[in-house]
């Protein structure tokens, strides 16, 4: 019986992945795939914080040569979220690149080298299921080991950036009703910018927060604001009152000396009704029927600027096919080294050019355009972009 026909169902493989020690997932995957499909080589690549390269997971602190995230077969699998099969000549065989995504959050790529003639569609499909199972275990293992977080780094994070990345829910989320893709820069030195979301059976709450200042001071401020918003949200409190309680928490700590600009959005998944509170400077755009428009919300005070500020919700409607893009001040307010404002026109051009792309790539492209405009590889101001495609609920 050859390797393909001997391929066993993957539930037992999933059980063995779950039973593996957190640091031993890659070794376990190699063993399982060698037994089941005759895999000759298995490599786990994780996207780095800046989404520029895919980093091999190996024995730290040393790692193998990174793979480009946008110009390589593995990068193509990562960007398109589809398997890519390379034909190898010497020795003959196939190298299958499988995207690893957990509930819409793109983690990286699993590369599996197979003997010649083994990469039939059924095997590739099963390998895709295996890659997904491995991704879930990698995400869970992050609670108990630093291996996978360390492997993502091309260089050391600042302390402020370490705090911010730990605060984030991920870089993407997908459900029947919506797909979210988000990006932060400067990835290795981010300070006060943050995005957050939470879904339930019937609702999605999405926030974009820009803490005043830079570095560790901005990170501490944003951590307090996001923690207060989460605390209020998890208590079942309405959107406007979530803002009120977070405002009180920030003011009580800082006395109005610093504040956090925040955009709060609450989506009804069944109807597409969105409740919004614009507490500061993040801006929101909508693409519909080939047009890009800014959603004008009533500008209210940032969180923590004054004591016991009252916030008011507004509503608007999203329709299937809509795309929403939220950007922090570091995007729409950044100037180039010559003093030119990035501005709404440049943002609209990028959004128009990336409309066919997935939300993850649109968010990354906006930041890439911002970096090009700024004229330096490293931004001085934090920049956060969240892109949401709305599909609506099937009736």
Buried (B, 14 or more C-beta within 10 A) or exposed (E): EEBBEEBEEBEEBBEBBEEBEBBBBBEBBBBBBBBBBBBBEBBBBBBBBBBBBBBBBEEEEEBEEBBEBBEBBBBBBBBEEEBBBBEEEEEEBBBBBBBBBBBBBBBBBBBBBBBEEBBEEEBBEBBBBBBBBBBBBBBBBBEEBEBBBBBBBBEEBBEBBBBBBEBBBBBBBBBEBBBBBBBBBBBBBBBBBBBBBBBEEEEBBBBBBBBBBBBBBBBBBBBBBBEBBBBBBEEEBBBBBBBBBBBBBBBEBBEEEBBBBBBBBBBBBEEBEBBBBBBBBBBBBBBBEEEBEBBEBEEBBBBBBEEEBEBEBBEBEBEEEBBBBBBBBBBBBBBBEEEEEBEBEBBBEBBEEBEEBBBBBBBBBBBBBBBBBBEEEEBEBBBBBBBBBBBBBEE
